[in-house]
Amino acid sequence: MKKKKSQLQTLKKVLKYIKSYRIFLILSLLFAVATVASTLYFPVLTGEVIDHILGPGQVKFAVILGLLGKMGVIIVVTALAQWLMNVCNNKITYEVVQDVRREAFAKMEILPLKFIDAHSHGELVSRVIADVDQFADGLLMGFSQLFTGVVTILGTLLFMLSINVRITLVVVLVTPVSLFVASFIARRTFSMFMLQSTTRGEQTSLINEMIENQKVVQAFSKEGDVLEKFDEINARLEKASLRATFFSSLTNPGTRFVNSLVYTGVALVGAFLAMSGQGVLTVGQLSCFLSYANQYTKPFNEISGVVTELQNALACAERIFALIAEEPQTPEPQNARVLQDVKGNVQLEHVYFSYAPEQKLIEDFNLKVQPGQRVAIVGPTGCGKTTIINLLMRFYDVNSGSIQVEGADIRAVTRRSLRESYGMVLQETWLKAGTIRENLVMGKPDATEEEVLAAAKAAHAHSFIKRLPNGYDTVIGEEGGSLSVGQKQLLCIARVMLCLPPMLILDEATSSIDTRTEMKIQNAFAKMMEGRTSFIVAHRLSTIQEADIILVMKDGHILEQGNHEQLLKQGGFYSELYNSQFAV
């Protein structure tokens, strides 16, 4: 019952998308009627030709030629109507698919980061790409065959009733058996297709993960283990796919067998009536009736196939709709303030935050930063350094307490204006596929050539960029292509230097750069940070000695606070960290 309710809800959502293209739906239905009407009229003409040939007296070739001419016109009309119907169906299907993908991708852009972090990226890709493709295939088949199938069934019944009621009753009485066989199998295939779709997502996730981290896999000689895991998932996918395909494939032979019984019954009853000599049925009419019986039963085979394919389509649609239905990030208030003229006043008051309720992290965190101050955050791995950055940028919202910029709670300001106030360089670099210049001007699209060159030179990226085949117009692939990790990080630094926002966040920004270049970058950073509030996360304590405030964190708490000299004199945790790095 729960599964059936879920299917109905999914189907309603599909129909909601289709509603926007109802004009094409109506046209498709009209062309389907035209296709079926012309197809059903063809056997009438065929029967008349047969009766004229077998009838008493001289064969009337002129009449027969006229009928053949009509048959030719019918063939052209049928082909044209069918082509136009398919055009409408394709339009509906791919417009709906485009809408679903657009909405799914748009939802991913506003989903909270905790959802993205909690789900495999490959599985999400599988939903938006593979599942939507499967959904499109089922939808296209449904439109193409469902309309013509239903209209054909109704049309053939009317034509058969006009010829002979008794034989038509034979056809109608056997029909429910075909419908029972199709529905019996279809009800049992939905869960199988859902398992197939889920397992395929798991496989895509593994492939995506392994491609992104192939160097690590090879470095630790884990190719064999990865292959074993892939084979295990692949075997489950094979089993799930075989079960779904096998049971769904039973539908067509089952309904075809029932339909053969219908055809046999029509042939036997019709033959007896034609041979009775009572003029109830002519040979031409019997030929016409057999053609109708065949056309009447054929849609049941097609519809049963459509129903099976729709089970797969609905299973895939349910997964993509589940993504679309996910709760988005907390919406901005209607009167959200746009941050302007930001000086760099930042205050954290009694901030509590944890990624999971059972694992406490940041507790009663307090900090007040004046404009232009450099705040360094140090501490062991997992102490909450990067978490503070996530909260400052509002990638995550605090559980309680508040973070204020220029006296305004960041939950009451627009995310765009907040994030435009920060320049951010992370340890993990990100570059999009495109030219070097396109990556540099991401935060300032209207930057002049002189500004781009100045930023690149300040970040010490200009020299290696000029050595590339096309300089600043060199196209790089996803994640920076063949550039080294250090070169990618220099480009990310140059990107921020081009924007020069009022506040900076440097999260291990020079971790992938050689010592000589790091010294140059530190000088560039020092110049860039003049008059700007800066938050610096660093493991190498040599990089933060000039900071105005050093926050020493452990287990989400501030253990010590002060400048470099003050903290060394205290001889506490910071002193231990510093001496451990510089001990001879």
ZAMARGU-4260 file (C-alpha; in steps of 0.2 Angstrom, whole numbers, plus 5000, padded with zeros to 4 digits):
<rodrens>
0) 5000/5000/5000 | 5014/5012/5005 | 5023/5008/4988 | 5007/5011/4978 | 5005/5028/4987
5) 5023/5032/4983 | 5020/5028/4965 | 5004/5039/4964 | 5013/5054/4972 | 5027/5052/4960
10) 5015/5051/4945 | 5006/5067/4951 | 5022/5076/4951 | 5026/5070/4934 | 5009/5076/4928
15) 5012/5093/4936 | 5028/5095/4925 | 5018/5089/4910 | 5004/5102/4913 | 5015/5116/4907
20) 5016/5108/4890 | 4997/5103/4888 | 4996/5111/4871 | 5008/5099/4865 | 4999/5085/4874
25) 4983/5090/4866 | 4991/5090/4849 | 4999/5073/4852 | 4982/5066/4857 | 4974/5073/4841
30) 4988/5066/4830 | 4986/5049/4839 | 4968/5049/4835 | 4972/5054/4816 | 4985/5040/4816
35) 4973/5027/4823 | 4958/5032/4812 | 4968/5031/4796 | 4976/5015/4802 | 4959/5007/4806
40) 4951/5013/4789 | 4965/5004/4779 | 4958/4987/4783 | 4941/4992/4777 | 4948/4997/4760
45) 4958/4980/4760 | 4942/4971/4763 | 4933/4980/4750 | 4947/4976/4737 | 4946/4957/4742
50) 4927/4957/4740 | 4928/4965/4723 | 4941/4952/4718 | 4931/4937/4725 | 4914/4944/4721
55) 4902/4937/4707 | 4904/4945/4690 | 4918/4953/4681 | 4932/4961/4691 | 4930/4980/4691
60) 4948/4986/4689 | 4943/5004/4689 | 4935/5003/4706 | 4950/4993/4713 | 4962/5006/4707
65) 4952/5019/4715 | 4953/5010/4731 | 4971/5007/4730 | 4973/5026/4727 | 4964/5029/4743
70) 4975/5016/4752 | 4990/5026/4746 | 4983/5042/4753 | 4979/5034/4769 | 4997/5028/4771
75) 5004/5045/4768 | 4992/5053/4781 | 4996/5040/4793 | 5015/5042/4792 | 5013/5061/4793
80) 5001/5060/4808 | 5013/5048/4817 | 5028/5059/4813 | 5020/5074/4820 | 5014/5065/4836
85) 5032/5059/4839 | 5038/5077/4837 | 5025/5083/4850 | 5030/5068/4862 | 5049/5072/4860
90) 5045/5090/4864 | 5035/5086/4880 | 5048/5073/4886 | 5064/5083/4884 | 5056/5099/4890
95) 5050/5090/4905 | 5068/5082/4907 | 5076/5099/4905 | 5064/5107/4919 | 5067/5092/4931
100) 5086/5094/4928 | 5086/5113/4930 | 5076/5112/4946 | 5087/5098/4953 | 5103/5107/4949
105) 5095/5124/4956 | 5090/5114/4972 | 5108/5108/4974 | 5114/5126/4973 | 5104/5131/4988
110) 5105/5114/4998 | 5114/5116/5015 | 5132/5111/5014 | 5128/5098/5027 | 5117/5088/5014
115) 5131/5089/5001 | 5144/5083/5014 | 5133/5069/5020 | 5130/5062/5002 | 5141/5054/4990
120) 5145/5066/4976 | 5144/5052/4963 | 5127/5046/4969 | 5120/5064/4967 | 5128/5065/4949
125) 5119/5048/4946 | 5102/5055/4951 | 5104/5071/4940 | 5111/5062/4925 | 5107/5043/4924
130) 5091/5043/4933 | 5084/5057/4923 | 5089/5049/4907 | 5080/5033/4913 | 5065/5043/4917
135) 5065/5052/4900 | 5066/5035/4891 | 5050/5029/4901 | 5041/5045/4898 | 5045/5045/4879
140) 5039/5027/4877 | 5024/5031/4888 | 5018/5045/4877 | 5022/5037/4860 | 5013/5021/4864
145) 5000/5024/4877 | 4990/5037/4867 | 4990/5027/4851 | 4987/5011/4861 | 4972/5017/4870
150) 4964/5026/4855 | 4968/5010/4845 | 4958/4999/4857 | 4943/5011/4857 | 4944/5013/4838
155) 4945/4994/4834 | 4931/4990/4846 | 4919/5003/4837 | 4924/4996/4820 | 4922/4978/4825
160) 4905/4982/4833 | 4900/4989/4816 | 4904/4973/4808 | 4899/4959/4820 | 4893/4961/4838
165) 4895/4942/4842 | 4913/4941/4837 | 4917/4957/4846 | 4910/4950/4862 | 4923/4935/4860
170) 4937/4948/4859 | 4931/4959/4874 | 4928/4944/4886 | 4946/4938/4884 | 4953/4955/4886
175) 4953/4956/4905 | 4965/4941/4906 | 4978/4951/4896 | 4976/4966/4908 | 4977/4955/4923
180) 4994/4947/4917 | 5001/4964/4914 | 4996/4972/4930 | 5001/4957/4940 | 5019/4958/4934
185) 5020/4977/4934 | 5016/4978/4953 | 5031/4967/4957 | 5044/4976/4946 | 5044/4993/4954
190) 5054/4988/4969 | 5066/4979/4958 | 5069/4994/4947 | 5071/5005/4963 | 5085/4993/4969
195) 5093/4993/4952 | 5093/5012/4952 | 5100/5014/4969 | 5114/5001/4966 | 5118/5010/4950
200) 5120/5026/4960 | 5131/5017/4972 | 5142/5011/4957 | 5143/5029/4950 | 5148/5035/4967
205) 5163/5023/4968 | 5169/5026/4950 | 5168/5045/4953 | 5178/5043/4970 | 5191/5032/4962
210) 5194/5043/4947 | 5196/5058/4958 | 5208/5049/4970 | 5217/5037/4958 | 5234/5044/4963
215) 5231/5039/4981 | 5224/5022/4976 | 5240/5018/4966 | 5251/5025/4979 | 5244/5013/4992
220) 5243/4999/4980 | 5224/4997/4983 | 5219/4994/4965 | 5215/4976/4970 | 5204/4981/4984
225) 5195/4994/4974 | 5192/4981/4960 | 5185/4969/4973 | 5173/4982/4979 | 5168/4987/4961
230) 5165/4969/4957 | 5154/4966/4972 | 5144/4982/4968 | 5144/4976/4949 | 5138/4959/4954
235) 5124/4966/4965 | 5119/4978/4950 | 5119/4963/4938 | 5108/4953/4950 | 5096/4968/4952
240) 5096/4972/4934 | 5093/4954/4929 | 5078/4952/4941 | 5070/4968/4935 | 5073/4964/4917
245) 5068/4946/4918 | 5051/4949/4927 | 5047/4964/4916 | 5051/4954/4901 | 5038/4941/4906
250) 5024/4954/4903 | 5026/4954/4884 | 5026/4935/4881 | 5012/4933/4894 | 5000/4946/4885
255) 5005/4940/4868 | 4999/4922/4873 | 4983/4929/4879 | 4981/4940/4863 | 4985/4924/4852
260) 4970/4916/4860 | 4959/4931/4856 | 4965/4930/4838 | 4962/4911/4837 | 4944/4914/4844
265) 4940/4927/4831 | 4947/4917/4817 | 4937/4901/4822 | 4921/4910/4825 | 4922/4921/4810
270) 4927/4906/4798 | 4911/4897/4804 | 4900/4912/4801 | 4908/4915/4784 | 4906/4897/4779
275) 4888/4896/4785 | 4882/4904/4769 | 4870/4915/4778 | 4878/4931/4772 | 4882/4936/4790
280) 4900/4939/4786 | 4910/4939/4770 | 4928/4934/4767 | 4933/4952/4765 | 4924/4957/4781
285) 4933/4942/4790 | 4949/4948/4783 | 4945/4965/4790 | 4940/4958/4807 | 4956/4948/4809
290) 4966/4963/4805 | 4956/4973/4818 | 4958/4959/4831 | 4977/4959/4828 | 4977/4978/4830
295) 4966/4977/4845 | 4977/4965/4854 | 4994/4973/4849 | 4992/4989/4860 | 4990/4977/4875
300) 5007/4971/4872 | 5014/4988/4869 | 5005/4995/4884 | 5011/4981/4895 | 5028/4986/4890
305) 5025/5004/4893 | 5019/5000/4911 | 5034/4990/4914 | 5045/5004/4908 | 5035/5016/4918
310) 5040/5006/4934 | 5058/5010/4930 | 5054/5028/4925 | 5044/5031/4941 | 5058/5023/4952
315) 5071/5034/4944 | 5059/5049/4945 | 5056/5046/4964 | 5075/5047/4967 | 5076/5064/4958
320) 5060/5071/4966 | 5067/5066/4983 | 5082/5077/4979 | 5071/5091/4973 | 5060/5090/4989
325) 5075/5091/5001 | 5074/5105/5013 | 5084/5120/5006 | 5096/5131/5016 | 5088/5143/5028
330) 5080/5156/5017 | 5085/5174/5019 | 5073/5185/5028 | 5062/5197/5017 | 5070/5212/5024
335) 5088/5205/5024 | 5101/5219/5025 | 5114/5221/5011 | 5131/5224/5019 | 5139/5240/5013
340) 5154/5250/5017 | 5161/5235/5027 | 5176/5240/5038 | 5180/5223/5046 | 5171/5223/5063
345) 5167/5205/5067 | 5161/5199/5084 | 5156/5181/5089 | 5146/5180/5105 | 5142/5164/5114
350) 5143/5153/5099 | 5139/5135/5100 | 5140/5123/5085 | 5142/5105/5081 | 5140/5095/5065
355) 5131/5081/5074 | 5121/5083/5090 | 5130/5069/5099 | 5147/5076/5095 | 5150/5093/5103
360) 5163/5104/5095 | 5162/5123/5097 | 5155/5128/5114 | 5153/5146/5121 | 5165/5154/5108
365) 5168/5173/5110 | 5179/5184/5099 | 5179/5202/5095 | 5189/5208/5080 | 5193/5226/5076
370) 5195/5233/5058 | 5212/5229/5051 | 5217/5216/5064 | 5225/5199/5059 | 5218/5185/5068
375) 5227/5168/5067 | 5219/5152/5073 | 5230/5138/5077 | 5228/5121/5086 | 5228/5102/5083
380) 5218/5094/5069 | 5200/5093/5073 | 5200/5107/5086 | 5187/5117/5075 | 5198/5129/5065
385) 5190/5127/5048 | 5173/5126/5057 | 5175/5144/5063 | 5179/5148/5044 | 5163/5139/5039
390) 5153/5149/5052 | 5160/5166/5047 | 5156/5163/5029 | 5139/5156/5034 | 5142/5139/5025
395) 5134/5132/5041 | 5123/5142/5054 | 5127/5142/5072 | 5116/5131/5084 | 5115/5146/5096
400) 5124/5162/5099 | 5127/5175/5085 | 5141/5181/5073 | 5140/5199/5069 | 5148/5209/5055
405) 5147/5228/5057 | 5135/5225/5071 | 5123/5215/5061 | 5119/5197/5064 | 5125/5188/5048
410) 5108/5178/5048 | 5099/5195/5045 | 5110/5200/5030 | 5110/5193/5012 | 5122/5179/5010
415) 5129/5187/4994 | 5134/5203/5002 | 5142/5194/5017 | 5152/5182/5006 | 5157/5197/4994
420) 5164/5205/5009 | 5177/5191/5011 | 5191/5185/5000 | 5194/5167/5003 | 5209/5156/4999
425) 5208/5138/5005 | 5220/5123/5006 | 5209/5114/4994 | 5210/5123/4977 | 5196/5124/4965
430) 5197/5130/4947 | 5184/5128/4934 | 5186/5122/4916 | 5191/5137/4905 | 5205/5150/4902
435) 5217/5156/4916 | 5209/5173/4914 | 5191/5167/4916 | 5197/5159/4933 | 5206/5174/4939
440) 5191/5186/4935 | 5178/5175/4943 | 5176/5187/4958 | 5178/5203/4947 | 5172/5200/4929
445) 5175/5218/4924 | 5193/5218/4929 | 5205/5227/4917 | 5220/5218/4909 | 5231/5229/4919
450) 5222/5224/4935 | 5223/5205/4931 | 5242/5206/4927 | 5245/5216/4943 | 5236/5203/4954
455) 5245/5188/4945 | 5262/5197/4948 | 5258/5200/4966 | 5254/5182/4968 | 5270/5177/4959
460) 5259/5167/4946 | 5263/5179/4931 | 5279/5170/4927 | 5272/5152/4925 | 5257/5159/4917
465) 5267/5167/4903 | 5276/5150/4900 | 5260/5141/4896 | 5256/5139/4878 | 5243/5153/4876
470) 5247/5163/4892 | 5232/5170/4901 | 5221/5162/4887 | 5227/5145/4890 | 5212/5133/4893
475) 5214/5122/4908 | 5203/5107/4912 | 5192/5103/4927 | 5201/5105/4944 | 5216/5114/4935
480) 5220/5100/4923 | 5239/5097/4922 | 5244/5112/4933 | 5254/5107/4949 | 5245/5109/4966
485) 5256/5124/4970 | 5252/5133/4953 | 5233/5130/4956 | 5235/5138/4973 | 5244/5153/4966
490) 5230/5156/4954 | 5218/5155/4968 | 5228/5168/4978 | 5229/5179/4963 | 5210/5178/4961
495) 5207/5185/4978 | 5221/5198/4976 | 5211/5204/4961 | 5195/5207/4971 | 5203/5214/4987
500) 5188/5213/4998 | 5188/5221/5015 | 5190/5205/5025 | 5201/5190/5021 | 5201/5171/5025
505) 5217/5161/5023 | 5215/5143/5027 | 5232/5135/5025 | 5233/5146/5009 | 5252/5142/5007
510) 5252/5124/5012 | 5256/5118/4994 | 5269/5131/4990 | 5288/5129/4991 | 5297/5139/5005
515) 5305/5152/4993 | 5289/5156/4985 | 5280/5156/5002 | 5291/5169/5008 | 5286/5180/4993
520) 5268/5176/4995 | 5269/5181/5013 | 5276/5198/5009 | 5262/5199/4996 | 5249/5194/5009
525) 5256/5207/5021 | 5254/5220/5009 | 5236/5214/5004 | 5231/5213/5022 | 5235/5231/5027
530) 5220/5239/5033 | 5209/5223/5031 | 5203/5211/5044 | 5211/5194/5041 | 5208/5177/5048
535) 5222/5165/5045 | 5222/5147/5049 | 5239/5139/5049 | 5248/5123/5055 | 5265/5131/5051
540) 5267/5144/5065 | 5281/5153/5056 | 5268/5160/5045 | 5257/5169/5059 | 5270/5177/5070
545) 5265/5194/5064 | 5247/5192/5068 | 5238/5204/5080 | 5228/5190/5089 | 5233/5172/5090
550) 5218/5161/5095 | 5225/5144/5102 | 5210/5131/5100 | 5208/5114/5107 | 5192/5104/5107
555) 5181/5119/5101 | 5187/5130/5115 | 5200/5145/5115 | 5214/5139/5127 | 5225/5154/5125
560) 5224/5171/5117 | 5237/5185/5113 | 5251/5189/5101 | 5266/5178/5097 | 5277/5185/5110
565) 5264/5185/5124 | 5260/5167/5121 | 5278/5161/5121 | 5280/5170/5138 | 5265/5161/5145
570) 5274/5144/5141 | 5257/5136/5138 | 5250/5125/5124 | 5255/5138/5110 | 5273/5138/5117
575) 5273/5118/5116 | 5266/5119/5098 | 5279/5132/5093 | 5294/5123/5101 | 5289/5106/5094
580) 5290/5114/5076 | 5306/5123/5079 | 5315/5112/5091 | 5333/5107/5085
</rodrens>
